[in-house]
Amino acid sequence: MMDLAAVSHNLHITLVLILSICGFLLWRDYRIDALRERLFALRGELFAYAESQGRDFFREPAYRQLRETMNGMIRFSHKLTFSRLVLSILIFKFFPVPTDDIVTAWLKVVSKLKSEEIREQLLNFHWRIFILVARHLVNGSLILWLVVIVVGASLVIRGVYRRIFDVISERLVLRHPKGLCLLENQASRY
């Protein structure tokens, strides 16, 4: 029979696990909604910019394709995950299939624009989409965060270890050079 402390310990661990899972699921949904909101706001800025350029700008292929990209990202945002990105890259690396390079096609259309200012603005909007999605991917990956924590901790530990090692070795060598000379003599006879 388990004692009261063991039962309490197991209940606490179970409760923490359940709350962590619920928190992660709620956080995931919040992140998706937040990305969509940011993309909607950016699309609103794009619309306002297009409106400032005049009515004909709404028919401009570069604007239309960029707007379609934003709409696609909004619709697809629930599937934008770091693991999906990694898996897609791996699958494409080992099983390359011809794809329609939408970005290259869009850049060609943008390069045909007569106004440098409009070209820069549309490229800036596209870059901002990329930044929003990249932040979403990085911030939402539990696996990536664990890797960052482990690598970061190992770098910190390695750095602390090196500093401690440097201090100890420096003090040993500077304060007791005779000991190092003795070791060197023994090594030379070996």
C-alpha positions in Angstrom: 0.0 0.0 0.0 1.2 3.5 -0.9 1.8 6.0 1.8 0.1 9.4 1.7 3.2 11.2 0.5 3.6 9.0 -2.5 -0.1 9.4 -3.4 0.2 13.1 -3.1 3.4 13.2 -5.2 1.7 11.1 -8.0 -1.4 13.3 -7.9 0.8 16.5 -8.2 2.7 15.1 -11.1 -0.5 14.0 -12.9 -2.0 17.4 -12.3 1.0 19.2 -13.6 1.1 17.0 -16.7 -2.7 17.6 -17.4 -2.3 21.3 -16.9 0.8 21.5 -19.1 -1.0 19.6 -21.9 -4.1 21.9 -21.6 -1.9 25.0 -21.5 0.1 23.9 -24.5 -3.1 23.2 -26.5 -4.6 26.5 -25.6 -1.3 28.3 -26.3 -1.2 26.6 -29.7 -4.7 27.8 -30.6 -3.8 31.3 -29.4 -0.7 31.4 -31.5 -2.7 30.4 -34.6 -5.2 33.1 -33.9 -2.5 35.7 -33.2 -0.8 34.9 -36.5 -4.0 35.2 -38.4 -4.7 38.6 -36.7 -1.3 39.9 -37.6 -1.7 38.7 -41.2 -5.2 40.3 -41.4 -3.6 43.6 -40.1 -0.8 43.3 -42.7 -3.4 42.6 -45.4 -5.3 45.7 -44.3 -2.1 47.8 -44.6 -1.6 46.3 -48.1 -5.2 47.3 -49.0 -4.7 50.8 -47.7 -1.5 51.1 -49.6 -3.2 49.8 -52.8 -6.0 52.3 -52.2 -3.5 55.1 -51.9 -2.1 54.1 -55.3 -5.4 54.5 -57.1 -8.2 52.3 -58.3 -6.1 50.7 -61.2 -3.6 49.3 -58.7 -6.1 46.7 -57.5 -5.8 45.1 -60.9 -2.0 45.0 -60.8 -0.8 41.4 -61.0 1.9 41.9 -58.4 -0.7 43.3 -55.9 -3.2 40.5 -56.6 -0.6 37.7 -56.2 0.7 39.2 -53.0 -2.9 39.5 -51.7 -3.5 35.9 -52.7 -0.4 34.8 -50.8 -1.6 36.6 -47.7 -5.0 35.0 -48.0 -3.4 31.6 -48.4 -1.2 32.1 -45.3 -4.3 33.1 -43.3 -6.1 29.9 -44.5 -3.1 27.7 -44.0 -1.9 29.1 -40.7 -3.2 26.2 -38.6 -0.9 23.9 -40.6 2.2 26.1 -40.3 4.5 24.2 -37.9 8.2 23.8 -37.6 7.9 20.0 -37.9 5.9 20.4 -41.1 8.6 22.7 -42.5 11.4 20.2 -41.6 9.4 17.3 -43.0 8.7 19.2 -46.2 12.3 20.0 -46.6 13.4 16.4 -46.0 10.8 15.0 -48.4 11.7 17.5 -51.1 15.4 16.7 -50.6 15.0 13.0 -51.0 12.1 13.0 -53.4 12.4 16.1 -55.5 9.3 16.9 -57.5 8.8 19.8 -59.8 6.9 22.6 -58.1 5.5 25.8 -59.2 7.8 28.4 -57.8 5.3 31.0 -56.8 7.8 33.3 -55.2 10.0 33.4 -58.3 7.0 34.0 -60.5 5.9 36.8 -58.2 9.3 38.4 -58.1 9.3 38.5 -62.0 6.0 40.2 -62.0 7.2 42.7 -59.3 10.4 43.4 -61.3 8.2 44.5 -64.2 6.6 47.3 -62.2 7.6 50.7 -63.4 7.8 52.4 -60.1 10.8 51.6 -57.8 8.8 52.9 -54.8 5.9 50.5 -55.4 8.3 47.7 -56.0 10.1 48.3 -52.7 6.8 48.6 -50.9 5.4 45.3 -52.2 8.8 43.5 -51.5 8.6 45.0 -48.0 5.0 43.6 -47.5 6.2 40.2 -48.7 9.2 40.3 -46.4 6.9 41.1 -43.5 4.7 38.0 -44.3 7.9 35.9 -44.2 9.0 37.4 -40.8 5.5 36.8 -39.3 5.5 33.2 -40.5 9.1 32.6 -39.4 8.4 33.9 -35.9 5.3 31.7 -35.7 7.3 28.6 -36.7 10.1 29.3 -34.3 8.0 30.3 -31.3 5.6 27.4 -31.6 7.9 24.5 -31.9 8.2 22.7 -28.6 10.9 20.5 -30.1 12.9 23.5 -31.3 12.6 25.2 -27.9 13.9 22.0 -26.2 16.8 21.9 -28.6 17.5 25.6 -28.0 17.4 25.1 -24.2 19.6 22.0 -24.3 22.1 23.6 -26.7 22.0 26.9 -24.8 22.5 25.1 -21.4 25.4 23.1 -22.8 27.0 26.3 -24.2 26.5 28.0 -20.8 27.9 25.0 -19.0 30.8 24.7 -21.4 31.5 28.4 -21.0 31.3 28.2 -17.2 33.5 25.1 -17.3 36.0 26.7 -19.5 36.2 29.8 -17.3 36.6 27.7 -14.2 39.2 25.5 -16.0 41.0 28.6 -17.2 41.1 30.2 -13.7 42.3 27.0 -12.0 44.9 26.2 -14.7 46.1 29.7 -14.8 46.5 29.8 -11.0 48.2 26.4 -11.0 50.6 27.4 -13.7 51.4 30.9 -12.5 51.6 30.1 -8.8 53.2 26.7 -9.0 55.3 26.5 -12.2 57.6 24.0 -10.6 54.9 21.4 -10.5 54.4 21.7 -14.2 58.1 21.5 -14.8 58.2 18.3 -12.8 55.4 16.8 -14.9 57.3 17.9 -18.1 60.4 16.2 -16.8 58.6 13.0 -16.1 57.0 13.0 -19.5 60.3 13.6 -21.2 61.7 10.4 -19.6 58.7 8.3 -20.5 
